[in-house]
Amino acid sequence: MNPSIRTKIATIFLTGLFFTSSYMYGQILNERERAARYDVLLNERIHQLLPELMDQHEMEMWILISREYNEDPILRTMLPATWLNARRRTIILFYRDRENDVFEALAVARYGIGQTIKSAWDKEKQPDQWARLIELIQEREPQKIALNYSEHYGIADGLVLTDYQEFMSHLPQEYQKRVVSAEPLAVSWVETRTATEMMEFEALVDLTHAIIAEAFSTKVITPGVTTSEEVVWWLRQKVTDLGLETWFHPTVDIQRSDEALKSHIEAFSNGYKEQVIQPGDLLHCDFGVSYLGLNTDCQQHAYVPYSNENQVPEFLQVAFKTGNRVQDIFTGNFEFGRTGNDILLNALKEGRKEGLRPSIYTHPLGSFGHSAGTTLGMWDAQGGVPGSGDYPMAYKTTYAIELNNTVFVPKWNKDVRIMLEEAGYFDQQGFRYVKGRQEAIRLVK
């Protein structure tokens, strides 16, 4: 790496460390501080992580092409905080010469892209943007030219037809045979977390838990008065008031003794309608927050006590533990290089052998909510997911450990579904929850 770039990154990194802490409600960074922190993370990713990934996948050149308001999803993850969109036609070229330890991040555009990607096109010297791109390619003579097209990952399929055709029409014939799909590199870029990002992610997961804890309390819920949708909109408003965003609309649903359990198709297609929350209800939420280019996704349970209760009934806590058991079986199968489908099927087999009734639908999490990486089941694909489920598990990756277990509760004479989701991290040391997991039903108090 160029020494001046390394020095610049180190300086930004050290000044940015001040902002890394467990976020309390009053400690969310203001817009200017947030932009500075985001750019610290981006600089580290592009100039430290990306060269490693290009070496890993043996791709010397990666070209991303987008036009304003129709951005490639991955190109969006490479724009600095002050670039809310691409400008005109934005072309980014990454070049890696491993043998000579050269890494370049170039913008074939009228502007440099922040402090991270410098402009490599002077329109006054070369009026044709495509011609300048071809010059840069010919000067570097890459053996592989990676473009963002992909059969299995929408996130890695961001090159639109018009830009592809324009590029190929200008690319000399001898280079066209060097064009390859960037899918492996693109997926690794999206799924891999840096150590600095993980500090931020841990704090964000903490904040997500704190918001859920407040939502599932009498500060928000008055039994017999408050509705499930009022809690949903409280969650949305809380996030907005904190200066954050949600990447999906939250849900709050209710299971109670006198109502049959909804089917998966009903539950996952807004089958739970607005209801007044009552004593004796088992509540469940699905909620996530976006901040600094990271996303959380969490599902937890809470119980609304009767006036003579001061704890969650034991029969519900026993049912809840079956959900934890499915989590343990599932994450115990995590292994580097093992496909999501293999992990899924083995975990389901082990769970059923213990008499459990599990359903697993875990997804990569981080740069996007439903991110790229190995897919570990879908709620309606418990036999495996072709394509993304065949992708091998990699290190330094984060997941929404999302699953449920259905258990018969004699006290209610019906099935109850324990639905859990927590952020998890996998690296060379194995699997861990980013900031713990729910191990007991919350009491609304």
N, C-alpha and C positions, 0 to 999 in steps of 0.2 A: 504494500500500500504506500502511496505517496506520503512522505513524512509530514508535509504541511497539512494534508487532509487528516492524518492521524492526530496531529496536534490540535487541529480545530475541533475534531470530534471529542477529544478528551476534555477540552475546555468547556464545550457545551454540556458534555455529560456531567462534569463536576458541578457546574452552576445549576444544572437541573435537578441534582439530587435533593436539594432543599425541598422540592415539592413532593417527594415520594414519602407518603405516610399513609396510615390507615385513615380513610376519608370519614370524618364525622360530618354531620349535616352542614356545619358552618365552614368547612374546609375545602369545598370544591373550588378549584382554581377559577379566577375570572378569565374572561376571554383571551386577554393578552398573555397571561401566564400560561394558560392552557395551550395556546398556539406554540409558545416557546417550548413547552414540555413535549408536545406532540412531535415537533421537528427534531428534538433530541432523539426520540425513539426512532423516527424515520431515518435520520442520518446513520444511526447505528445499524439499522436493518440493511440499508442499501450498501454501505461501505464496509461492513464487517460480515454480516450474514450472507448477503447475496453472492459474493465471490466464492464462499465455501459451497453454496448450493450449486453454482455453475460448475465448479470442479467435480462435485459429487455426481452430477448428471452428465458430465462431459459435454457441456454445451458452451461453445465459445462466444456466441452472439445471440442476444435476445432482443427482438424488436417488437415494440408495442405501438400501435397506431390507433388514434381515436380522434373524433371530431367533437366539438363543443356540444354539450347536452346529450351526447350519445356515447358516453365513455365506456370503454372496456372496464369491467369490475376490478380487474387487477391494476390497471393503470390508475384508477381512483385511489388505491392504497398507496400509491407512490407520489401523489401530489402533496405538497406542503400545506400547512394549515391555512395559509392565506390564498391558496388556489382552491376555490370551491368547485371549479369545473375546469376541464381542459380549455384551451384557447385555440380558436380556428381549428386547423388540423394539427394536433400535437403528436409528434413521433419521438419516442424514446429509444435509444440504442444503448444496450449494455454490452460491453466487450471484456472478455477475460482471457488473458494469456498466462496460463498457470506456470509455464516453464520460466518466463521472465518476470513473474509476479507483477503483472500489469492488470489493472482494472480501471475501466472507464465507464462513466455514466454520462451520456451525452443526450442533449435535446436537439433534434433536428427541427427547430422551431425558431420563431423570431425572438423568443425570450429564453433565458435560463430558467429552470424550474426550481425556484428557491435557491438555497445555498448548496443543495445536494446534487443537482444535475445541471451541468453547465451547457450553454448554447454552443452548437457546433455548426450553425448556419448563418452566414452573412448574405442576406438577400441581394444586397447591392453588388456583391462579387459573383454570386450564383443565383440568378432569379428563380430557378426551378427547384422547388423543395425536394421532389423525387430524385432529380439529378444529383443533388447534394448527398442524399441518403446513399445512392449507389456509389458515389465517390468514397464515402466513409467505409462502405463494405469492401470495395476493391482495395483500399489502402491497407486493410487488416486481413484480408484473405481467410475468413473463417471457414472451417470444414463443415460446420453446422450453423444454420440460421434458424432460430426457433421463433415460431409465430403462435399466437394464442388461438388455436382451434382445438377442440376436444369433443369426443363423442360422449364421454361419461360425466363431465363436469361443466355445468353451465358457467360457473365462475371462471373457468379456464378457456372459455369459448367466446371471448369477447371481440375478436376481430370480425368486423362486419364484412359482408360480401363485396361491397363497393371498394372498401380500402384494400381488401385482399386482391381484387382484380387489378386495381390501379398499381399496387406494388408489383405484382407478378408481370404486368405488362411493361414495366420499366426495368425489371431485374434481368440482366443478361442471361442467356440460355445456360451458360456454363455454371451459374450459381443456382439456378432453379432446382437442380437435383439435390442441392444441399439444404433445402428448406425442410424442416421437420416440425412436428407438433411440439409445443413447449409444455404440454400437459404435465410431465413429471416435475419439471422445474417450477411451473406455475403453482401446482398443488403444494410442493414443498415450501414455496415462498409464503403461501397463505397459511399453512398449518403450523409452521415452525415458530416457536416463541423464543425471544431472547431473554437473558436473565433479568435485564432491566424491565422489560415488559412484564415479566412475571411478578415483580414487586408491585407494579401498578395494578396488575390483574388481581392479585391477592387482596389489595385494598378495595378494589371495585366489588369483588365477591362479598367482602365484609359489609360493604354498604348495602348491597342487595339484600343480605340477610337482615340487616338492621331495619330496612324499610318494610320487609315482610313482617318482622316482629311488631312493628308499630301498627301495621294494617290489621294484624290479628290480635288486637288488644281492645280494651273498652274505651281507649282514646278515640277509636274509630267506630267500633261496633257496639250498638245498644241492642241486646237481644229483644226480639219482638217488634223492633222498629226499623233497624238498618237492613237494607236489602243487599244481596250479593253484588248487584250492579253498582250500587253506591260504593262498595269497597273497591271494585274495579276502577271506577273513575277517581276515587281517592288516590289509588296507586298512580294513575296517569298524572293527576294534578301534582302529587308530591314530587314526582320526577321532574316535571316542568318547573315547579317552584325552586328546585335545587339547581336549575340551569342545565339539566341533563335531558336525555331522550330515551324512549323505549324503542326497541327495534321491532316489536310486535305488540299488538293489543293484549293486555293481560286478561286472564280469566280467573273467576272465583266460582267454584261449584260446591254443591252440598250433597252429602249422603246422610240419610236419616233412617230410622228404624222402620218406618211405615211406607217406604217407597222402594220399589224394585231397582236394582242396579242397572244403570244404562249400559247398552252395548258399546263396544269400541267405536263403531261407526257413528252412533249418536253422540258419544262423548267428544269425539274428535271433529265433529261438524256442528259445534255449538248446540249440542243436545240439551245442555243445562240452561234453562230459562231463568229469568230473574225471580228470586224468591226472598221472602223475608227470613232473616236468620233467626233461628229459635234455639232455646236451650236444648241440649242433647244432640245438636248437629255436629257432624264431622265435616269440617271445611277443608278445602284444597285450593291452592292457587298456582298459577303458572305465570312467571314474571321475569323480565330481564331488562337490563340497563345497558346503554351505550355511552362510552366515554373514552377519549384519547385513542380512538381507533380500535377499541376492544369492546367485546359484548359478553354479558353474562346471561344465564338461563337457569332458572331455579323453580322447583316445585316443592312445596311443603304442605303439611297438614296442621290443623288446629281443631280443638274441641271447645264447644260452648257449654259451660257447666250449668247445671240446675242450681238453684239458690242454696241447696243443701250440700253441694259438692265443692270440694276444694282441690280436686285432682282429676286427671283423666281416668276414666274407668279402666280397670286392669284388662278387661277383655279386648278393648281397642288397642291398648299398648301391646298386648300379645300379638294381635293382628299386624300391628305396625312393624314389629320386629321381623316378620316374614319378608317385608320389603327390604330391610337391611340385609337379610340373609341372601336375597337375590343379588343385591349389590355386591356382596362379598364373593359370591360364586362367579359372577360376571367379571369383575375386575381382577380376580385371581387367575383368569385366563389370558390376561393381557401379556403379550410377548412380542418382542421386536421381530418384524418380518412376517408375522402371522397375519393372515387376511381377516378382515372384519367378519366375513361369512363363517370362517372356521371358528373364530372366537364366539360368535353368536350361537352357532349350532351346538357347540360343546357346552356352553353355559346353560342353554335351554335344556339340554339332555341331563346335565347334572342336577339342575333345579327340579325337573320333573321326577328324577329318581328319588329325590328327598320328599316327594309328595307335594311340592309347590306347584302353583299354576302361573308361571311367569310369562311376561311379554316384555321384550327388550327392543328399544328403538333409539339407540344412542347415536349422536352425531358429533363431528368435529365442531369446535367452538373457538372463537377468537376474533380474527379480523372480520368475520361475518358471524351471524347467529347460527344459521345452518351453513356451516363452512365446508371447505374442501378437505379431503383426507379420506381415511377409511371409514366407510359407513357400516355401522353395527346394527343392522336390522331397521325395519320401519314397522309402525304399528300394524300395517296391513301387508307386511312382507316378512313373516316370521320364518320363512324357509330360506332367507338370504336375499341379497340385493345384487343382481348382476351388474358388473361394471365397477361401480364405486365400492361395493362390498368385497370385491376381489383385490382391492388395493391393500398393500401390506402396511401394517402399523409401523410408524417411525418414532424416533426419539424426539424429545422437546416439543411434544404436541399436547394440546388441551382438548377436552371433550365435555359435552354435557351428558353425564351419566344418567340417561333417561330411561325409565322402565317402570313396570308395575307388577304387583302380584295380587291375584284374586284369592280371597280366603273366606270360607264360610264362618259366620259368626253366630253361634247358637243363641246368644242372648237376643239378637235381633231376628233370628231365624231367616237369615238371608246372606247373600254374598256381599262382601265389602271389597273395594279395590283400593289398595295402597299404592299411590302414584308418587314417585320420587324423581327428583332431578337435581343434580349437584355438579358443579364444575370440578373436573379431575385433570390431573397432569401426569404424563408418562415420560420418563427419561431413563438413563442408564441405571439409576437406583431403583427403578420399578414404578409402580403406580402410587399416587397419593391424591387425596382430595385437596383442592387448592386452599380452602379454609374450613376444613371439617365438613361434616354432613349432619343432617337432622337424625337424631337417634331416639327421639321421643316426641310424641305429639305435643304441640304447643297448647297451653291452656289460655283461652281468651280471658284475661283478667286485667 
